[in-house]
Amino acid sequence: MTQKNLKSELDDVFSSFDVFVKAKQHLSRESTEITNATKTSINNAVSATSESGEKRQELLDDAQVHAEKAGKLLLQLHQRLAKDYGRFWRQDLITSQLFAIPEQEIVEAFALLAVIKQTTLPLRLIHFRTQDPSSYLKTKTTLKVSGEPYIFGLLDCVGELDRILHDSLKSNQIEFVKRIFKQMDELYTGLERFREFPNRKDPKKSKEFANLKKRIDTCQYQVFRCRKLLEDKNIL
């Protein structure tokens, strides 16, 4: 080669590319496991609202366990990427759908549990507990998610509350329905102002059809439909 330093430079670039590819591969594997845990959590949380007594508590406990499992996996993923990829891992990888989707689903799972259990909705810094593998003790842990997945995760929660409200009406849980609708309406009201950023893409949807404004419009319709349903039944 005409330039003596060229090989060394190419080696450095090749190494950085290799680390990036391996980081994305690891991200892909972990993302699937996180998604499975959050889906189980959300499904159990929704199912719990149609049950009562011990069965209801059992489903909620299991939903909490799977949400915490997903949170722990994502936290470990953050730590692994920071160690293997470097301090700019979030800047380089956050645009990847593989990274945004698990954050979004974890927000949805923890938010849904908070509404059902009447606890505080999660902030971007999510607090939860992780199981110590060497004992039965759980330790307090925090996980910080990015802004865009956080907003879309809360919007997804509104959609799940719509489903819960309709299911709960069938079992005549009137007071519970009122509380769910109030939380649903308040959550939507807080998110409505983000409509002015229409080009923020939902990583779980098609780039051509789903953006932030469209997702908020969908939530607006869900809240409107639920309000009309409850008014027609003289519940509101």
Buried (B, 14 or more C-beta within 10 A) or exposed (E): EEEEEEEEEEEEEEEEEEBBEEBBEBBEEBBEBBBBBBBBBBBBBBBBBBBEEEEBEEBBEBBBBBBBBBBBBBBEBBEBBEEEBBEEBBEBBBEBBBBBBBBBBBBBBBBBBBBBEEEEBBEBEBEBBBBEEEEEEEEEBEBEBBEBBBBBBBBBBBBBBBEBBEBBBEEEBEEBBBBBBEBBBEBBEEBBEBBEEBEBBBBBBEEEEBBBBBBBBBBBEBBEEBBEBBEEEEBB
